[in-house]
Amino acid sequence: MTTEKQYEILNGLPPYGPMYISVTTDDSEPYASEGYVLRLFKSDGTSWVANFRPGWTRYYNTFDFPDKKTLVVIAGGQGYVMSPDDEKPKFTFGLTITEVLQTVDGSLICADNVRIVFLDNSNGQLWVSERISWDGIKDLKISGDTVQGTTYDPTNSIQEWCDFSINLKTKEITGGSYTDFLKHNPHLEVGDNGMLREKVTTITTKKPWWKIW
């Protein structure tokens, strides 16, 4: 297992040396402002300065996986999975991440205001939960294979924060303000604009197979 240093957090863009390289979620959209600045060390001994475009929160952190030659960079809520050898991310996720917990095996549990993103270190898979909160997740903790926390419930003036849990093995979700509200109001659904509406019943007529051609 290699333990070579893969990155260094810089206080800002360096005033001299090679030009920094902007890392964003969209190559067609240049980013010239100062973001989250890291120096990344390639496997050949050289380095380059990456300027990560931030998302919409104040959460910044970097998680190092040297045995996989991978970094997970959270820049202002925006997630980037990087190889120090490459100037473009392997993939990106999130935008409004506010908290990240790391399990014993190195997996990452990322919370934004409405759902959980799970980066499973055992198999490299990324799983995004369904929406579990109206607008706010806090008090995250890990207990065995389960992540627990609370979700904001604007529909309950007596108890504004509602418990939830997710089994990381089965992906089963229990509780959550958004999930529970819809469960107790089966006549409602969420439209494409994110707003609640009366559930629309669609009637479909099946055609005989010989008319489908």
C-alpha positions in Angstrom: 0.0 0.0 0.0 1.4 3.4 -1.0 1.3 6.2 1.6 2.8 8.9 -0.6 1.5 12.4 -0.1 -1.2 13.2 -2.6 -2.2 16.8 -1.8 -1.5 20.0 0.1 -4.0 22.6 1.0 -2.9 26.1 -0.1 -4.0 29.4 1.5 -4.7 30.8 -1.9 -3.6 30.9 -5.5 0.2 31.0 -5.8 1.6 34.3 -7.0 4.3 32.6 -9.1 5.1 29.3 -10.8 3.0 27.5 -13.4 -0.6 28.6 -13.9 -3.2 27.0 -11.8 -5.8 24.7 -13.4 -9.5 25.3 -12.7 -11.5 22.2 -11.8 -15.3 22.5 -12.3 -18.3 20.3 -13.0 -18.6 21.8 -16.5 -15.6 22.1 -18.9 -17.5 24.6 -21.0 -17.8 27.1 -18.2 -14.5 28.7 -17.2 -13.8 29.6 -13.6 -11.4 32.4 -12.9 -12.1 33.3 -9.3 -10.2 31.9 -6.3 -11.9 28.8 -5.0 -10.6 25.8 -2.9 -7.0 25.6 -3.8 -4.9 22.4 -3.5 -1.6 21.3 -4.8 -1.8 17.8 -6.1 1.2 15.5 -6.4 1.4 13.2 -9.4 2.8 9.7 -9.2 5.8 10.8 -11.3 6.9 13.3 -8.6 5.6 16.5 -10.3 2.8 18.6 -9.0 0.1 21.0 -10.1 -2.2 23.5 -8.5 -6.0 22.8 -8.7 -8.5 25.6 -8.2 -11.8 23.9 -7.3 -15.0 25.8 -8.0 -17.1 25.8 -4.8 -20.7 24.8 -4.5 -23.3 26.6 -2.3 -22.2 25.9 1.3 -19.4 26.6 3.6 -18.2 23.0 4.0 -14.7 22.3 2.8 -12.7 19.1 3.3 -10.4 16.6 1.5 -10.4 12.9 2.1 -7.3 11.0 1.1 -7.3 7.4 -0.4 -3.7 6.9 -1.3 -4.1 3.2 -1.8 -6.6 3.9 -4.6 -4.7 7.0 -5.8 -7.9 8.9 -5.3 -9.0 12.1 -3.5 -12.5 13.1 -2.6 -12.6 16.9 -2.5 -15.5 18.8 -1.0 -15.3 22.4 -2.1 -18.0 24.5 -0.6 -20.5 21.7 -0.8 -19.5 20.5 -4.3 -17.9 17.0 -4.4 -15.1 16.0 -6.7 -13.5 12.6 -7.0 -10.0 13.1 -8.3 -6.9 11.3 -9.3 -3.8 13.5 -8.7 -2.5 12.4 -12.1 -5.5 13.8 -13.9 -6.6 17.4 -14.3 -10.3 16.5 -14.6 -12.5 14.8 -12.0 -13.4 11.2 -12.4 -16.9 12.3 -11.5 -18.7 15.0 -9.4 -21.6 14.9 -7.0 -23.5 17.1 -4.6 -23.6 20.9 -4.6 -25.0 21.7 -1.2 -23.2 19.2 1.1 -23.1 20.5 4.6 -21.5 17.6 6.6 -19.4 14.4 5.9 -18.8 11.5 8.2 -16.2 8.8 7.5 -16.8 5.2 8.6 -14.1 2.9 9.9 -13.6 1.3 6.5 -13.1 4.8 4.9 -16.6 5.1 3.3 -18.0 8.6 3.2 -21.5 9.7 4.3 -22.3 13.1 2.9 -25.4 15.1 3.9 -27.0 18.0 2.1 -30.2 19.7 3.1 -32.5 17.0 1.7 -30.7 13.6 1.2 -27.7 11.4 1.9 -24.9 10.6 -0.5 -23.0 7.4 0.4 -19.6 6.7 -1.2 -18.9 3.0 -0.4 -15.2 2.5 -0.1 -15.6 -1.3 -0.2 -16.8 -1.4 -3.8 -16.4 2.2 -5.1 -20.1 2.7 -5.6 -22.0 5.9 -5.0 -25.5 5.8 -3.7 -27.9 8.7 -3.4 -30.9 8.3 -1.1 -34.4 9.5 -2.0 -35.4 12.8 -0.5 -35.8 12.4 3.3 -36.0 16.1 4.5 -37.8 19.2 3.6 -34.8 21.4 4.1 -32.2 20.5 6.7 -30.3 17.5 8.0 -28.2 17.6 11.2 -26.9 15.6 14.2 -25.4 12.8 12.0 -23.8 9.8 13.7 -22.8 6.3 12.8 -23.8 3.2 14.7 -22.6 0.0 13.2 -24.0 -0.2 9.6 -26.6 2.5 10.3 -26.4 6.3 9.9 -28.7 8.3 12.1 -29.7 12.0 12.3 -32.6 14.5 12.3 -34.5 16.2 9.5 -36.3 19.5 9.5 -40.1 19.4 9.4 -41.8 22.8 8.7 -45.2 21.1 8.9 -44.8 20.3 12.7 -44.7 23.4 14.9 -44.4 21.3 18.1 -41.4 19.2 17.0 -39.5 20.7 14.1 -36.8 18.1 13.9 -37.7 14.5 13.1 -35.4 11.4 13.5 -34.3 9.2 10.6 -32.0 6.3 10.0 -30.5 4.5 7.0 -29.2 1.0 6.9 -26.1 1.3 4.8 -26.1 -2.3 3.8 -29.8 -2.6 2.7 -30.3 1.1 2.0 -33.6 0.9 3.9 -34.7 4.4 5.2 -36.7 4.8 8.4 -38.3 8.1 9.3 -37.4 11.5 7.9 -39.7 14.5 7.8 -40.3 14.5 4.0 -40.8 10.7 3.8 -43.2 10.6 6.8 -45.3 13.5 5.5 -46.0 11.8 2.2 -46.6 8.5 3.9 -49.3 10.1 6.0 -50.7 12.1 3.1 -51.1 9.6 0.3 -53.3 11.9 -1.7 -50.4 14.3 -2.3 -47.3 14.0 -4.5 -44.4 16.3 -5.5 -44.5 17.8 -8.9 -41.6 18.4 -11.2 -41.2 21.9 -9.7 -40.7 20.5 -6.3 -44.0 21.7 -5.0 -46.8 19.6 -3.4 -49.9 18.9 -5.4 -52.9 16.6 -5.4 -51.9 13.3 -6.8 -52.6 13.0 -10.4 -54.2 9.7 -11.5 -53.2 8.6 -15.0 -55.4 6.2 -16.9 -53.6 4.2 -19.6 -55.2 2.0 -22.2 -53.2 -1.0 -23.3 -53.1 -1.7 -27.0 -53.2 -5.2 -28.4 -49.7 -6.4 -29.1 -50.5 -6.6 -32.8 -51.1 -2.8 -33.0 -47.8 -1.8 -31.5 -45.7 -2.3 -34.6 
